Amino acid sequence: MTQETPIAEGRVARVVGPVVDVEFPPDRIPPLYNALLVDVDLSGQGEDEGSFTMTLEVAQHLGGNLVRAIALKPTDGLVRGAKVTDTGSAITVPVGDVTKGHVFNVTGDVLNLKEGESLEIEERWPIHRQPPAFDQLEARTKMFETGIKVIDLLTPYVQGGKIGLFGGAGVGKTVLIQEMIQRVAQDHGGVSVFAGVGERTREGNDLIKEMGEAGVFDKTALVFGQMDEPPGTRLRIALTGLTMAEYFRDVQHQDVLLFIDNI
């Protein structure tokens, strides 16, 4: 019979903006990228008073039994001495068909559930994963037909490749992404994952509404770390979307479009 490893617990030693230093027992220092949980009590601090559980990610070992972690939520209300629990693994997010038609945050919480609605999550993957081995990469070059004439004629996209859309504010980058999601879903039966990194909240709402009107929302998984979120959230939200896309590619063997707006 194997003995389970006890959960490591530490205490908050210092809070500087989104950076939180946590002290652990010397024999229970959590590895880099591990997710830490800490309860925050906001009682008496305003309209949104209450308590919630904050997720931290270990970013550095400082020595002296201290680790430096990045908070994925605002640290208002977090105090020195608060108990911190090591989850024993990296941040995990839902994967699979259950993600289609839903909006998630960086830790995989669903943001668009209606009152009384629940989501049954069967599998979660960590956001920090090893890349495919070199001998597993596809060597052939094949054009990806978007159905948008000006792109297919002048700047064709390579299937399995990476494309960067560069342009100033308001020139149509997000509009082009919306068009590609719609065409791939309708014409090719593909799956898309959209990661909004530091986007305006209004743009995220508009995207969700337009995708619903176009009938492609149920074929797309969306993750958002808006510009009003802490730096740690905006840093990791792309990995949340990437993890969901990798599941469709590696397990379901589907063609998947991963959009990151913007990076």
Contacts in CASP RR format, 6 or more apart in sequence:
PFRMAT RR
TARGET T0000
AUTHOR 0000-0000-0000
METHOD contacts of the structure
MODEL  1
MTQETPIAEGRVARVVGPVVDVEFPPDRIPPLYNALLVDVDLSGQGEDEG
SFTMTLEVAQHLGGNLVRAIALKPTDGLVRGAKVTDTGSAITVPVGDVTK
GHVFNVTGDVLNLKEGESLEIEERWPIHRQPPAFDQLEARTKMFETGIKV
IDLLTPYVQGGKIGLFGGAGVGKTVLIQEMIQRVAQDHGGVSVFAGVGER
TREGNDLIKEMGEAGVFDKTALVFGQMDEPPGTRLRIALTGLTMAEYFRD
VQHQDVLLFIDNI
7 85 0 8 1.000
7 86 0 8 1.000
7 88 0 8 1.000
8 24 0 8 1.000
8 25 0 8 1.000
8 28 0 8 1.000
8 30 0 8 1.000
8 85 0 8 1.000
8 86 0 8 1.000
8 88 0 8 1.000
9 24 0 8 1.000
9 28 0 8 1.000
9 83 0 8 1.000
9 84 0 8 1.000
9 85 0 8 1.000
9 86 0 8 1.000
10 22 0 8 1.000
10 23 0 8 1.000
10 24 0 8 1.000
10 25 0 8 1.000
10 83 0 8 1.000
10 84 0 8 1.000
10 85 0 8 1.000
10 86 0 8 1.000
11 22 0 8 1.000
11 23 0 8 1.000
11 80 0 8 1.000
11 81 0 8 1.000
11 82 0 8 1.000
11 83 0 8 1.000
11 84 0 8 1.000
12 20 0 8 1.000
12 21 0 8 1.000
12 22 0 8 1.000
12 38 0 8 1.000
12 78 0 8 1.000
12 79 0 8 1.000
12 80 0 8 1.000
12 81 0 8 1.000
12 82 0 8 1.000
12 84 0 8 1.000
13 21 0 8 1.000
13 22 0 8 1.000
13 23 0 8 1.000
13 66 0 8 1.000
13 80 0 8 1.000
13 81 0 8 1.000
14 20 0 8 1.000
14 21 0 8 1.000
14 80 0 8 1.000
15 21 0 8 1.000
15 75 0 8 1.000
15 78 0 8 1.000
15 79 0 8 1.000
15 80 0 8 1.000
17 71 0 8 1.000
17 75 0 8 1.000
18 70 0 8 1.000
18 71 0 8 1.000
18 74 0 8 1.000
18 75 0 8 1.000
18 230 0 8 1.000
18 231 0 8 1.000
18 232 0 8 1.000
19 68 0 8 1.000
19 69 0 8 1.000
19 70 0 8 1.000
19 71 0 8 1.000
20 38 0 8 1.000
20 56 0 8 1.000
20 68 0 8 1.000
20 69 0 8 1.000
20 70 0 8 1.000
20 71 0 8 1.000
20 75 0 8 1.000
20 78 0 8 1.000
21 62 0 8 1.000
21 66 0 8 1.000
21 67 0 8 1.000
21 68 0 8 1.000
21 69 0 8 1.000
22 36 0 8 1.000
22 56 0 8 1.000
22 66 0 8 1.000
22 67 0 8 1.000
22 69 0 8 1.000
22 84 0 8 1.000
23 65 0 8 1.000
23 66 0 8 1.000
24 30 0 8 1.000
24 65 0 8 1.000
24 66 0 8 1.000
24 67 0 8 1.000
24 84 0 8 1.000
24 86 0 8 1.000
25 65 0 8 1.000
26 64 0 8 1.000
26 65 0 8 1.000
28 86 0 8 1.000
29 61 0 8 1.000
29 65 0 8 1.000
29 67 0 8 1.000
30 36 0 8 1.000
30 58 0 8 1.000
30 67 0 8 1.000
30 86 0 8 1.000
30 88 0 8 1.000
31 58 0 8 1.000
32 58 0 8 1.000
32 59 0 8 1.000
32 60 0 8 1.000
32 61 0 8 1.000
33 57 0 8 1.000
33 58 0 8 1.000
33 90 0 8 1.000
33 128 0 8 1.000
34 57 0 8 1.000
34 58 0 8 1.000
34 86 0 8 1.000
34 87 0 8 1.000
34 88 0 8 1.000
34 89 0 8 1.000
34 90 0 8 1.000
35 55 0 8 1.000
35 56 0 8 1.000
35 57 0 8 1.000
35 87 0 8 1.000
35 88 0 8 1.000
35 89 0 8 1.000
35 90 0 8 1.000
35 91 0 8 1.000
35 92 0 8 1.000
35 107 0 8 1.000
36 55 0 8 1.000
36 56 0 8 1.000
36 57 0 8 1.000
36 58 0 8 1.000
36 69 0 8 1.000
36 84 0 8 1.000
36 85 0 8 1.000
36 86 0 8 1.000
36 87 0 8 1.000
37 53 0 8 1.000
37 54 0 8 1.000
37 55 0 8 1.000
37 56 0 8 1.000
37 84 0 8 1.000
37 85 0 8 1.000
37 87 0 8 1.000
38 53 0 8 1.000
38 54 0 8 1.000
38 56 0 8 1.000
38 78 0 8 1.000
38 82 0 8 1.000
38 83 0 8 1.000
38 84 0 8 1.000
38 85 0 8 1.000
39 51 0 8 1.000
39 52 0 8 1.000
39 53 0 8 1.000
39 54 0 8 1.000
39 82 0 8 1.000
39 83 0 8 1.000
40 51 0 8 1.000
40 52 0 8 1.000
40 53 0 8 1.000
40 54 0 8 1.000
40 73 0 8 1.000
40 75 0 8 1.000
40 76 0 8 1.000
40 77 0 8 1.000
40 78 0 8 1.000
40 82 0 8 1.000
41 50 0 8 1.000
41 51 0 8 1.000
41 77 0 8 1.000
42 48 0 8 1.000
42 49 0 8 1.000
42 50 0 8 1.000
42 51 0 8 1.000
42 52 0 8 1.000
42 76 0 8 1.000
42 77 0 8 1.000
43 49 0 8 1.000
43 50 0 8 1.000
43 51 0 8 1.000
45 76 0 8 1.000
45 77 0 8 1.000
52 73 0 8 1.000
54 71 0 8 1.000
54 72 0 8 1.000
54 73 0 8 1.000
54 75 0 8 1.000
54 78 0 8 1.000
55 71 0 8 1.000
55 72 0 8 1.000
55 73 0 8 1.000
55 91 0 8 1.000
55 107 0 8 1.000
56 69 0 8 1.000
56 70 0 8 1.000
56 71 0 8 1.000
56 72 0 8 1.000
56 84 0 8 1.000
57 69 0 8 1.000
57 70 0 8 1.000
57 72 0 8 1.000
57 90 0 8 1.000
57 91 0 8 1.000
57 232 0 8 1.000
57 236 0 8 1.000
58 67 0 8 1.000
58 68 0 8 1.000
58 69 0 8 1.000
59 68 0 8 1.000
59 69 0 8 1.000
59 70 0 8 1.000
60 67 0 8 1.000
60 68 0 8 1.000
61 67 0 8 1.000
61 68 0 8 1.000
62 68 0 8 1.000
70 231 0 8 1.000
70 232 0 8 1.000
70 235 0 8 1.000
71 78 0 8 1.000
71 230 0 8 1.000
71 232 0 8 1.000
72 106 0 8 1.000
72 107 0 8 1.000
72 230 0 8 1.000
72 232 0 8 1.000
72 233 0 8 1.000
72 236 0 8 1.000
73 230 0 8 1.000
73 233 0 8 1.000
74 230 0 8 1.000
75 230 0 8 1.000
89 126 0 8 1.000
90 126 0 8 1.000
90 127 0 8 1.000
90 128 0 8 1.000
91 106 0 8 1.000
91 107 0 8 1.000
91 126 0 8 1.000
91 127 0 8 1.000
91 128 0 8 1.000
91 236 0 8 1.000
91 240 0 8 1.000
92 108 0 8 1.000
92 124 0 8 1.000
92 125 0 8 1.000
92 126 0 8 1.000
92 127 0 8 1.000
93 104 0 8 1.000
93 107 0 8 1.000
93 108 0 8 1.000
93 124 0 8 1.000
93 125 0 8 1.000
93 127 0 8 1.000
93 223 0 8 1.000
93 240 0 8 1.000
93 241 0 8 1.000
93 243 0 8 1.000
93 244 0 8 1.000
94 104 0 8 1.000
94 108 0 8 1.000
94 119 0 8 1.000
94 121 0 8 1.000
94 123 0 8 1.000
94 124 0 8 1.000
94 244 0 8 1.000
95 123 0 8 1.000
95 124 0 8 1.000
95 125 0 8 1.000
95 243 0 8 1.000
95 244 0 8 1.000
95 247 0 8 1.000
95 251 0 8 1.000
96 123 0 8 1.000
96 244 0 8 1.000
96 247 0 8 1.000
96 248 0 8 1.000
96 251 0 8 1.000
96 252 0 8 1.000
98 119 0 8 1.000
98 120 0 8 1.000
98 121 0 8 1.000
98 122 0 8 1.000
99 193 0 8 1.000
99 221 0 8 1.000
99 244 0 8 1.000
100 191 0 8 1.000
100 218 0 8 1.000
100 219 0 8 1.000
100 220 0 8 1.000
100 221 0 8 1.000
101 112 0 8 1.000
101 217 0 8 1.000
101 218 0 8 1.000
101 219 0 8 1.000
101 220 0 8 1.000
101 221 0 8 1.000
101 222 0 8 1.000
102 110 0 8 1.000
102 111 0 8 1.000
102 112 0 8 1.000
102 113 0 8 1.000
102 119 0 8 1.000
102 221 0 8 1.000
102 222 0 8 1.000
103 110 0 8 1.000
103 111 0 8 1.000
103 112 0 8 1.000
103 208 0 8 1.000
103 222 0 8 1.000
103 223 0 8 1.000
103 224 0 8 1.000
104 110 0 8 1.000
104 111 0 8 1.000
104 221 0 8 1.000
104 222 0 8 1.000
104 223 0 8 1.000
104 224 0 8 1.000
104 240 0 8 1.000
105 111 0 8 1.000
105 223 0 8 1.000
105 224 0 8 1.000
105 225 0 8 1.000
105 233 0 8 1.000
105 237 0 8 1.000
105 240 0 8 1.000
106 223 0 8 1.000
106 225 0 8 1.000
106 229 0 8 1.000
106 232 0 8 1.000
106 233 0 8 1.000
106 236 0 8 1.000
106 237 0 8 1.000
106 240 0 8 1.000
107 240 0 8 1.000
108 223 0 8 1.000
108 240 0 8 1.000
110 119 0 8 1.000
111 224 0 8 1.000
112 208 0 8 1.000
113 119 0 8 1.000
123 247 0 8 1.000
125 243 0 8 1.000
125 246 0 8 1.000
125 247 0 8 1.000
126 243 0 8 1.000
127 236 0 8 1.000
127 239 0 8 1.000
127 240 0 8 1.000
127 242 0 8 1.000
127 243 0 8 1.000
128 239 0 8 1.000
129 243 0 8 1.000
129 246 0 8 1.000
138 160 0 8 1.000
141 158 0 8 1.000
142 158 0 8 1.000
142 159 0 8 1.000
143 152 0 8 1.000
143 156 0 8 1.000
143 157 0 8 1.000
143 158 0 8 1.000
143 159 0 8 1.000
144 156 0 8 1.000
144 157 0 8 1.000
144 158 0 8 1.000
144 159 0 8 1.000
144 160 0 8 1.000
145 152 0 8 1.000
146 152 0 8 1.000
146 157 0 8 1.000
146 180 0 8 1.000
146 183 0 8 1.000
146 184 0 8 1.000
147 183 0 8 1.000
147 187 0 8 1.000
148 176 0 8 1.000
148 179 0 8 1.000
148 180 0 8 1.000
148 183 0 8 1.000
151 157 0 8 1.000
157 163 0 8 1.000
159 255 0 8 1.000
165 173 0 8 1.000
165 176 0 8 1.000
165 177 0 8 1.000
167 173 0 8 1.000
173 261 0 8 1.000
173 262 0 8 1.000
174 203 0 8 1.000
174 207 0 8 1.000
174 261 0 8 1.000
177 194 0 8 1.000
177 259 0 8 1.000
177 261 0 8 1.000
178 207 0 8 1.000
178 210 0 8 1.000
178 211 0 8 1.000
178 214 0 8 1.000
180 257 0 8 1.000
180 259 0 8 1.000
181 192 0 8 1.000
181 194 0 8 1.000
181 211 0 8 1.000
181 216 0 8 1.000
181 220 0 8 1.000
181 257 0 8 1.000
181 259 0 8 1.000
182 211 0 8 1.000
182 214 0 8 1.000
182 215 0 8 1.000
182 216 0 8 1.000
184 190 0 8 1.000
184 192 0 8 1.000
184 257 0 8 1.000
185 191 0 8 1.000
185 192 0 8 1.000
185 215 0 8 1.000
185 216 0 8 1.000
185 219 0 8 1.000
185 220 0 8 1.000
186 216 0 8 1.000
188 255 0 8 1.000
189 219 0 8 1.000
190 219 0 8 1.000
190 254 0 8 1.000
190 255 0 8 1.000
190 256 0 8 1.000
190 257 0 8 1.000
191 219 0 8 1.000
191 220 0 8 1.000
191 221 0 8 1.000
191 248 0 8 1.000
191 254 0 8 1.000
191 255 0 8 1.000
191 256 0 8 1.000
191 257 0 8 1.000
192 216 0 8 1.000
192 219 0 8 1.000
192 220 0 8 1.000
192 221 0 8 1.000
192 256 0 8 1.000
192 257 0 8 1.000
192 258 0 8 1.000
192 259 0 8 1.000
193 220 0 8 1.000
193 221 0 8 1.000
193 222 0 8 1.000
193 223 0 8 1.000
193 241 0 8 1.000
193 242 0 8 1.000
193 244 0 8 1.000
193 245 0 8 1.000
193 248 0 8 1.000
193 256 0 8 1.000
193 257 0 8 1.000
193 258 0 8 1.000
193 259 0 8 1.000
194 207 0 8 1.000
194 220 0 8 1.000
194 221 0 8 1.000
194 222 0 8 1.000
194 223 0 8 1.000
194 259 0 8 1.000
194 261 0 8 1.000
195 222 0 8 1.000
195 223 0 8 1.000
195 224 0 8 1.000
195 237 0 8 1.000
195 238 0 8 1.000
195 240 0 8 1.000
195 241 0 8 1.000
195 242 0 8 1.000
195 258 0 8 1.000
195 259 0 8 1.000
195 260 0 8 1.000
195 261 0 8 1.000
196 204 0 8 1.000
196 222 0 8 1.000
196 223 0 8 1.000
196 224 0 8 1.000
196 225 0 8 1.000
196 226 0 8 1.000
196 237 0 8 1.000
196 260 0 8 1.000
196 261 0 8 1.000
196 262 0 8 1.000
197 225 0 8 1.000
197 234 0 8 1.000
197 237 0 8 1.000
197 238 0 8 1.000
197 260 0 8 1.000
197 261 0 8 1.000
197 262 0 8 1.000
197 263 0 8 1.000
198 225 0 8 1.000
198 226 0 8 1.000
198 227 0 8 1.000
198 229 0 8 1.000
198 234 0 8 1.000
198 237 0 8 1.000
198 262 0 8 1.000
199 224 0 8 1.000
199 225 0 8 1.000
199 226 0 8 1.000
199 227 0 8 1.000
199 261 0 8 1.000
199 262 0 8 1.000
200 226 0 8 1.000
200 227 0 8 1.000
201 226 0 8 1.000
201 227 0 8 1.000
201 228 0 8 1.000
204 224 0 8 1.000
204 226 0 8 1.000
207 222 0 8 1.000
208 217 0 8 1.000
208 222 0 8 1.000
211 217 0 8 1.000
211 220 0 8 1.000
221 241 0 8 1.000
221 244 0 8 1.000
223 237 0 8 1.000
223 240 0 8 1.000
223 241 0 8 1.000
223 244 0 8 1.000
224 237 0 8 1.000
225 233 0 8 1.000
225 234 0 8 1.000
225 237 0 8 1.000
227 234 0 8 1.000
229 237 0 8 1.000
238 260 0 8 1.000
238 263 0 8 1.000
241 258 0 8 1.000
241 260 0 8 1.000
242 258 0 8 1.000
245 256 0 8 1.000
245 258 0 8 1.000
248 254 0 8 1.000
248 256 0 8 1.000
249 256 0 8 1.000
END
